[in-house]
Amino acid sequence: MAQSKSMLVALADIRMALKLKMVKWSLVLSAAFGPLMTIGLVAGPVLVFTGPELNLMIAILMPMAAAMLAMFSVIPATMISANALVGEREQSTLEPLLCTPLTDRELLWGKTLSSVLICGAILVLSTLASTIGIAAVLLGAGKQLIIFPDLPGLFMLAVVAPIVLFAVVSLMIIISGKVQRVYEAYQMSGAIILIFMIPMMAPIIFSPSGVVDPSMIWMWNFVSFLLAVVIAVVTWAIAFKQFNRDSMVSLV
């Protein structure tokens, strides 16, 4: 029953968020650009390079493609969760929401699910579209088949990205309760994405002479994983404390 109540809050949140052009464009661009850029990054070199040059390009671009696809899937979450509190206040729906018989925890889970459902779907569909698209392009061109994602990339997309998603949502919910306007929350979302982008892109940035060491990819993947876990645990603890009617009444 609690899950169904939270789902109702999530669906209402999604409808409210989709009324905003910035959110709708964020969803469209993320869903489209993520797979298109991934297909270009991975399949493009196979069509152009051969031999050692091809192996070098694939070693560099595979982790970059997985990290980029993960980021494109997470970016819309910052837009949706930014509306969690300040968006409700701007649209004069916060007071009716606080008068519902839902518990504070049900409200919080509902706000979280609104971002997780959409972005989780984008993550899964984008990964499938990228995998199928790369295979179709290479087979159609009669070139060597490249499997995407590789094992480190699969870890990034299946393990790291979902935890980053929850961490980003909880952090944005906290920010949404502190700022005065929803666009202030949007502006801060870029900095949040950069926090996670740095360790994700570090194998490329810190590789000497452009040669990517597979062990470095795994190391930075685990750094991203641990960073996301720490941020998620801390921010969820703060969110559970902050997301209660006594504190939210002051926002009305």
Secondary structure, DSSP 4 states (H G I P E B T S, - for coil): -HHHHHHHHHHHHHHHHHTSHHHHHHHHHHHHHHHHHHHHHHHHHHHH--HHHHHHHHHHHHHHHHHHHHHHHHHHHHHHHTTTTHHHHHTT-HHHHHTSS--HHHHHHHHHHHHHHHHHHHHHHHHHHHHHHHHHHHHHTTPPP--SS-HHHHHIIIIIHHHHHHHHHHHHHHHHTT-SSHHHHHHHHHHHHHHHHHHHHHHHHT-GGGPPPHHHHHHHHHHHHHHHHHHHHHHHHHHHHH-SHHHHGGG-
